[in-house]
Amino acid sequence: MPTELPHTPESPSPVRGEADAPIFSQLAGDPDMVELVEMFVSELPQRMSTMLDSWQNHDLREMRRLAHQLKGSSGGYGFSQLGRAAAHLELQLTSQIDHGEEQDLAAIKQSVDELVRLCGRVRTK
């Protein structure tokens, strides 16, 4: 097994895998969108906090509403990867709530955690 070298000021930073890589807006080069994208990104921590609170309170309908909102807004701000993750979560929650399908709550929680992780990787610069 290869040994990973420690990061020192003299050596380059270890290359981060895609799972750790920052996520930037696909609209980052559009000067008309810079301020709007920054506002969207600044609101993500509160959105995820609300999502986690809803999970703790077993409020799946609120979680679905939040996932639906994030699904819709993400694409408009150039974050299609977030939109896909939010759409997946929304679908799981809809199956659980509206169709009476017994979803594995651990799978739903995994989707919530993935969405939170993705949101944590979002950057404006």
N, C-alpha and C positions, 0 to 999 in steps of 0.2 A: 504494500500500500504506500503511495507516495506521501512524503512528509510535506505539510504545508509550512512554508516559511513564515515566521512572524512578521508583522508589519512594523517597520521601523521608519523613521523620517528619511533614511537614505534609500530605502527600497520602495518600489511602487506599491500602491494599495492592491490588495488581492482583488481579482476580478469578481464582481458580484454576478451571481446567476440571474437569469431572467426573473426568478421568483422574488428577488430582492431589488430589481432594477426600478428606478423611479418611473412613474407613468406621467407623461406629459400630454397636454391637449393636442389633438390633431389640428387645432386652430391656432396654435401658438404663434404662427407667423403672421396672423391677421391682426394688424394694429387696431382695427375696430372692435376686436373681441377681447383684447388683453384685460381690460378692466372687468368685463363680465366674467371671464374665466377666473380671474383672481377672486372675485366675490363668491363664485360657485365653490372654489377650492377652500376658501376660508370658512364656508358653512358646513363642509363635510364632517369635521369633528363633532359638531352639535347633532347633525343628522345621525351619525353612528351612535352617539351617546343615547339619543332617543330610541334608536332601534334596539340597543342592548337593554334599555329600561323596559321596553315593550316585551322583550324576551323574558326578562326577569318577572314581569307581571303576567306572563302567559297571555298576552294580548295579541293573538295572532292576526286579528283583523287590522289593528294599528300597524303591525309589522308589514302586512300586505300593502296597506296604503302607502307606507314609507317606501317600500321596495318599488311600488308602481311609480311613485313620484320620481325616485332616483333613476329608474329605467327611462322614463321620458325625458328628464332633464339632462342626463349624462351625454346622450348623443348630441344634443343641441350645443353643448359646450366642448365637444370634441373628445369625449372620454367613452368611446364605444365599449371598451373592455369592462368598465363599470356597469354600463347599461346591460351588457350580456349577463353579468353576474347577478344584477338586480332582477332581471327578467326571469332567470332560473329560480331565484328565491321566491319571486311572486308566484310562479307556476306551482312550486311545491306548496306554498301556503294556500293557494286557491284549491288545489286538490284536497288539502286537509280540511279547509273550511266549507267550501261549497259543494264538493262532491262526496264528502264523507269518506274519502279514501284514507285509509290509515297510513299516513306517512311516518316513516321512522323519524322521530323527533331528533335523534342524534344526527341524521342526515340534514335536517333543517338547520340545526345548530351549526353544523359544519359549513353550510352555505352562508349563514350569518357571519361566521368567523372569517370565511374567505372574502366576503364583501368588505368587512371591516379592515382586513389586511390589505386589500386592494386600495381602499380609500386612504390608508396610511401611507401608501407609496405615491400618491398623487402629488405632483409638484407643479409650480408655475414657472420655475427657472432652474 
